Amino acid sequence: MLRTRPESPVVAPSVLAADFADLAADCQNALDAGGKLLHLDVMDGHFVPNLSFGPGLIEKLRLALPDVCFDVHLMISDPASYIEPFAKAGADHISFHCEVLDVDEAKRLADRVRDLGCTAGIAINPETAFEKVEPLLGSFEMLLVMSVHPGFGGQSFIAEVLKKTARGRDEGPEGLILEMDGGVSPDTAKRCRDAGCDLLVAGSALFGKPKGERSDVVRSMIG
């Protein structure tokens, strides 16, 4: 559960970059290497131009990894219809995008997420102005900042979004968790930490390395 800020930045391995032929074992290896929770990107082929996975995969992964925090990121056009299935499948935290809801709708949906026993996050894309998410910060446990255009892994980090995390830290409520998702690697992690990020989502930067080298990647990212 993501109820409080970690004492220092942590790495969240991104399941989308893992080996789906041996998913649970590959995720466990990333956790053994120092990852603290699993980040699960859900794509609908509409809000983003790609498809990933649904509640069924999360449910099976939960059986294999019963004690791991599942950080579910809904990159979908209709999050309200899918909050309950993902919560029942084993999500601990659910983030959805500010671009698909107005302020009142987003706040009501955050309350629904908490009623289902999860914490709630609000996500923002690189091209979206910070002012879109600003009135929502007090209603969510987390602000998730996308540092790539959502929908595909392996993209280059968009440094401009660091201004959003810095503003989220300065203008958001005390205790707001900040997560950076996209292009985070040993080369970009320090800038994320300096901008106030708590959770660093690592996809290809972590899973793209041989299993024996992943602990070095995590150590280099958290400083």
C-alpha positions in Angstrom: 0.0 0.0 0.0 1.3 3.5 -0.9 0.0 5.5 2.0 3.1 7.4 3.0 6.3 8.6 1.3 9.3 6.3 1.5 12.1 7.6 3.6 14.3 7.7 0.5 13.6 7.1 -3.3 12.9 3.5 -4.3 12.7 1.7 -7.6 9.5 0.2 -8.9 10.2 -2.5 -11.6 7.8 -2.1 -14.5 6.2 -5.5 -15.3 5.6 -4.5 -18.9 9.3 -4.9 -19.6 9.6 -8.3 -17.9 9.8 -11.7 -19.5 6.2 -12.7 -20.0 7.2 -16.3 -20.6 8.5 -16.5 -17.1 6.8 -13.5 -15.6 6.6 -14.2 -11.9 10.2 -15.4 -11.6 11.5 -12.4 -13.6 9.5 -10.0 -11.4 10.8 -11.8 -8.3 14.4 -11.4 -9.6 13.9 -7.6 -10.0 12.5 -7.4 -6.5 15.4 -9.5 -5.1 17.7 -7.0 -6.9 16.3 -4.2 -4.8 13.0 -3.2 -6.4 10.4 -2.4 -3.7 7.1 -2.7 -5.5 5.8 -3.7 -9.0 4.5 -1.2 -11.4 1.8 -2.5 -13.8 0.9 -0.5 -16.9 -2.6 -1.2 -18.2 -3.2 0.0 -21.8 -6.5 -0.1 -23.6 -5.5 0.6 -27.2 -7.6 3.8 -27.1 -6.2 6.3 -24.6 -2.8 5.0 -25.7 -2.0 3.2 -29.1 -1.2 -0.1 -27.6 -2.6 -3.0 -25.5 -1.0 -4.6 -22.5 -2.9 -6.8 -20.0 -6.0 -6.9 -17.9 -7.1 -8.0 -14.4 -6.6 -11.7 -15.2 -2.9 -11.4 -15.4 -2.7 -9.3 -12.2 -4.8 -11.9 -10.4 -2.4 -14.7 -11.4 0.6 -12.7 -10.6 -0.9 -11.9 -7.2 -1.1 -15.6 -6.5 2.6 -16.0 -7.2 3.7 -12.8 -5.3 1.2 -12.5 -2.5 3.1 -10.0 -0.4 4.3 -7.5 -3.0 2.8 -4.1 -3.5 1.1 -3.8 -6.9 1.1 -0.3 -8.3 -1.5 -0.4 -11.1 -1.3 2.4 -13.7 -4.5 2.7 -15.8 -3.6 4.3 -19.1 -7.2 3.9 -20.3 -10.1 6.1 -21.4 -12.7 4.8 -19.0 -11.0 4.1 -15.6 -14.3 4.2 -13.7 -15.4 0.9 -15.4 -12.3 -0.9 -14.4 -11.4 0.2 -10.9 -13.3 -2.6 -9.2 -12.0 -5.4 -11.4 -8.4 -4.4 -10.8 -8.9 -3.9 -7.1 -10.4 -7.4 -6.9 -7.5 -8.8 -8.9 -5.0 -7.7 -6.3 -4.1 -4.1 -6.9 -2.8 -2.2 -3.8 -2.7 1.2 -5.5 -4.5 2.4 -8.7 -3.5 5.5 -10.7 -5.6 6.9 -13.6 -5.1 9.9 -15.9 -6.2 13.5 -15.3 -6.7 13.9 -19.1 -9.8 11.6 -19.2 -11.9 13.1 -16.3 -12.9 16.5 -15.0 -11.9 17.5 -11.5 -15.1 16.4 -9.7 -15.2 13.1 -11.6 -11.6 12.4 -10.7 -12.1 13.2 -7.0 -15.2 10.9 -6.8 -13.2 8.1 -8.5 -10.4 8.5 -6.0 -12.9 8.0 -3.2 -14.1 4.8 -5.0 -10.6 3.6 -5.2 -10.1 4.0 -1.5 -13.5 2.4 -0.7 -12.2 -0.7 -2.5 -9.1 -0.8 -0.1 -6.5 0.8 -2.5 -4.7 4.1 -2.5 -5.3 6.5 -5.4 -2.9 8.2 -7.8 -3.5 10.8 -10.5 -1.3 10.7 -13.6 -0.3 13.4 -16.1 1.1 13.1 -19.6 4.2 15.1 -20.8 2.1 17.5 -23.0 -0.5 18.2 -20.3 -0.1 21.5 -18.4 0.5 21.1 -14.7 -2.6 23.3 -14.0 -4.8 20.4 -15.2 -3.7 18.3 -12.2 -3.0 21.0 -9.6 -6.5 21.1 -8.2 -6.5 17.4 -7.7 -3.3 17.0 -5.6 -5.0 17.2 -2.2 -7.4 14.3 -3.2 -4.8 11.7 -4.1 -2.0 9.9 -2.3 0.2 10.0 -5.4 1.1 12.2 -8.4 2.4 10.1 -11.3 4.3 12.1 -13.9 4.8 10.5 -17.3 8.3 11.3 -18.6 7.6 9.7 -22.0 4.5 9.6 -24.2 2.5 6.7 -22.9 1.9 3.5 -24.8 5.4 2.1 -25.6 8.4 1.2 -23.6 12.0 2.1 -24.3 11.4 5.8 -25.1 13.8 8.6 -24.3 13.3 10.6 -21.1 11.6 14.0 -21.5 13.5 16.2 -19.1 11.0 19.0 -19.3 8.6 17.1 -17.1 10.9 17.5 -14.1 9.3 20.9 -13.7 6.0 19.1 -12.9 7.5 16.9 -10.2 9.2 19.9 -8.7 6.0 21.8 -8.6 4.2 18.8 -7.2 6.6 18.7 -4.4 6.4 22.5 -3.7 2.7 23.0 -4.2 1.2 19.6 -3.3 0.2 18.6 0.2 2.8 17.4 2.6 3.2 13.6 2.2 2.2 13.5 -1.5 4.1 10.6 -3.1 5.7 11.5 -6.5 6.3 8.8 -9.1 8.2 9.2 -12.4 7.4 6.8 -15.1 9.2 6.5 -18.5 12.8 6.5 -19.5 14.0 6.4 -16.0 17.5 4.9 -15.9 20.8 5.3 -14.1 21.5 8.3 -16.4 18.3 10.1 -15.5 17.5 8.9 -12.0 19.5 11.6 -10.1 17.6 14.4 -11.9 14.3 12.7 -10.8 15.5 12.4 -7.2 16.6 16.0 -7.2 13.1 17.1 -8.5 11.5 15.4 -5.5 10.6 12.0 -6.9 10.0 9.1 -4.4 9.2 6.2 -6.8 11.3 5.6 -9.9 9.6 3.2 -12.4 12.3 1.2 -14.2 11.4 -0.9 -17.3 13.9 -1.7 -19.9 16.7 0.0 -17.9 16.2 -2.9 -15.3 14.7 -5.8 -17.1 16.9 -5.2 -20.2 19.9 -6.2 -18.1 21.1 -9.7 -17.3 19.6 -10.9 -14.0 23.0 -10.8 -12.3 23.5 -7.1 -13.1 20.1 -5.8 -11.9 21.1 -5.0 -8.4 23.8 -2.7 -9.7 21.2 -0.9 -11.8 19.0 -0.4 -8.7 21.8 0.9 -6.6 22.9 3.4 -9.2 19.3 4.7 -9.5 18.7 5.3 -5.8 22.1 6.9 -5.3 
